[in-house]
Amino acid sequence: MSGARRAAEARGRRAERRAIWLLRLKGYRILAARLRTPAGEIDVLARRGRLVAVVEVKARASLAEALEAVSPRQQQRIATAAEWAIAQDPRLDGCDIRFDVVAIVPGTWPRHLQNAWMQA
């Protein structure tokens, strides 16, 4: 792995840790982080009551860049990974599913964007 790739990986892990703390402070229970599924990885899977939040974490220079970084193709991959992950855990049957983004922008608090996109 190149030095730039290692640095990007380290930034991503730090961003995910910040996102997890933000979600915990908001009352979410973290079910999984960096969850690998056959369809791809889910950054954070969190639950609060009957709601399961599938959270994509993006660390970018601006909020707009963070939101643009979650492409429709990536949204579909995350949704497919979420279907697989939720099907594996019978405790999550009947829960509402929501797709969120936590944007990590330098010099600001992490932004939790609930219901960042919808899946049909």
N, C-alpha and C positions, 0 to 999 in steps of 0.2 A: 504494500500500500504506500502511495506517495505521501510526502509530507503534507501537501495541500489537502489530500483526501483525509489523512489522520486529523488534521486541524478542523476540517468541516465536520467530521464525525464527533469530535470532542465538543464543538459548538452545539451540535444537535443534541447530544446527551445533556449538556448544561441546560439547554432550552427546555427539554423534556422534564428535567428535575424541577425547574421553576414552574412549569405548567402544572405538574403534579401537586406542588405545594399550594398553588393558587386554588386548584380544584378542592383540595382538602379543606382549605380555609372556608370555602363556599359550601361545605357540608357533603361533599361527594366521598364515597368510599372507592378507592382505587382497586379495581378487579385485576387489571393487568397493565403492564407497560412493555412496550416493544414486543407486542404479541405477534409471533410469526404464525401465519396460516398458509394453507396451500395457495390462496389467492393473493397473498402479500402481507405486509406488516401493518398492524394498527399501533399507532404511537401510544395512546392511552385509552383504556376501556374503564369507565367509571360509572358508579351507580349512586343514585339518590332516590330513595323510595322505590317507586315502580318505574323510574326512568333510567334507562341505560344510555349514557353519552359515549359516542364513538368520537374520540378527539384526535384531530390532526394538529400537530404542533409545527409552526413555521417560524423560524428566526430569520428575519429580513431587515433591511435598512429602513423600511417604512411599512405602515399598516397596509397600504395599497399593494405593495409588492408581496406581502405575506398572503393576502387574499388571492391575488393573481396566481400565486404559486400552486394553488389547489385547482388544477385543471379539471375539466369535465371527465377526462379519461381517468385521472387519479381518483376523483369522486366515485366513479363506478367501481374501481378496484377496491377502494376502501369499503364501499357498500357490500361487495361480494365477500370480502374478508370478514365483515361484521356478521353477515348471515351465517357464515361457517362457524365463527366463534360462538355466537349465541346459540346455535343449534347444538353445540358441544356441552352446554351448561344448562341442565334442566331447571335450575333455580331461576333462570332468566325467562322462562316461558311466560308469555302474557305481558311482559314488560313493554313499555313504550320505548322506541328507539329514536335517538336524535343524533344528528351529525353536527359537531361543533368544531371550531378552530380556535386554538390559543395562539395568538400572534405575539412573538417576542421581538420587540423593537428596542434597539439601544437607547438608553436614557429615559425609558418609560416603564411603567408597570405593565406586566403582561395583560393583554386584552383577551377576554373570553367572549367569543362571538357564538352565541347559542343559535342552533338551527341555521348554521351557515349555508347549508344546501339541503334540498329535499330529494328523496329517492322515490320513484314511482313504485 
